[in-house]
Amino acid sequence: MEIIKDLPEVFEEFAEQRKNSFLAVKQLKDKGIPVIGAYCTYFPKEIAMAMGAATVGLCSTSDETIPDAEKDLPKNLCPLIKSSYGFAKTDKCPFFYFSDVVVGETTCDGKKKMYEYMSEFKDVFVMELPNSQSATSLQLWKSEIVRFKEYLEEKFGVAITEEKIAEAIKEENEVRKSLKNLYEVMKHEPAPIKGHDLFKVLYGSGFKFDRKAIPAEVNALAEKIEKEYAEGKMLESRPRILVTGCPIGGATEKIITAIEENGGVVVAYENCSGAKSIDKLVDEENPDVYQALAERYLAIGCSVMTPNPNRLELLQRLIDEYQVDGVVEMTLQACHTYNVETLAIRKFVNEKMGLPYINVETDYSQADVGQLNTRIAAFLEML
């Protein structure tokens, strides 16, 4: 399949995907297709897909509704939680409005309590995510996935077969492979494209409801980038940055902008919207589909896990494979798990990988853009 459009056009299309999907979600509802909304990378979307439902990431990356959220929630709470709740409460998120069910997870205390309030005006199904990756935890997580399946069957009056789940696993694995194939173009030195353009595709693809269409489109895009690279189209050599930490999107894209406007290029994202969510595939050979899903999702290296070796393993791989020169960690204010883990990440990057590291703590406002630019410019100059 050949994409005729220029690369910048394609990147902008993906950047606009979220807005374009506002209309698409209404069309799905008009056709009677159930919509399942979620907030987290731990959400096992294959279960909902097996039911024939559309899955969507809910609005949570803008400060627009935070003042509304603060009428109910404490001001010194993580902006992601306040934003999620604010969009839900004000009905300013079409995805939330059209979702039949919102799937929550017990990733952190703030979210757990917020879901309690949210359930007063929306059907919320909370999955109990264990906080370690032990054998006992795996057993619990598998039972939660089965419980989720049973909940959907009862709520929608459907039967979700293991055959359908196996089909959904294959389908979503193809999406993961294509996105991984795309972000691997950044292994080139110099980089072929800006990290921000890569991010637009990684982030935007989460809002495409036709999951089957994604692999061909993304693989064609990767092919086009490789072809143009071979013809000599690339950036000039710049310090190669890996971004890690809290979920990035919307307001926090200011971090990517600060890096790339001050002479760096983001070659890898370890965050939820980057490698973390697509690095591992679900084992298609495992006849126990629930076990396969539980193993794959529980292996995600999020800071809510104690201990959290999988995050370090992924970081090390990305640093080596993408010839990274420095690591920028973005933590959201009052995101305690990521904030506490910055010490371990700093030590790992400085001592084990021998690279410079900087942690920037921020929120969803634009008030600190000047300060961010100053700090990141100084960090890049040091490289």
Protein Blocks (a to p, Z undefined) as FASTA:
>chain_A
ZZfbdfklmmmmmmmmmmmmmmmmmmmmmnopacdddfbfklcfklmmmnopacddddfk
bfklmmmmmmmmcfkbcfklmmmmmmmmnopafklmmpmbdcddffbfklmmmmmmmmmm
cccddddddfbfcfklmmmmmmmmmmmmmmmmmmnopacdfklmmmmmmmmmmmmmmmmm
mmmmmmpccdfbdfklmmmmmmmmmmpmblmlmmmmmmmmmmmmmmmmmnopacdddddd
ddedjdeehjlmmmmmmmmmnopacfbdfbfklmmlmmpccdfklmblmlmmmmmmmmpc
cfkbccdfklmmmmmmmmmmnopabdcddddehilklmmmmmmmmmmmmmmnopacdddd
ddfbfklmmmmmmmmmmmmmmZZ
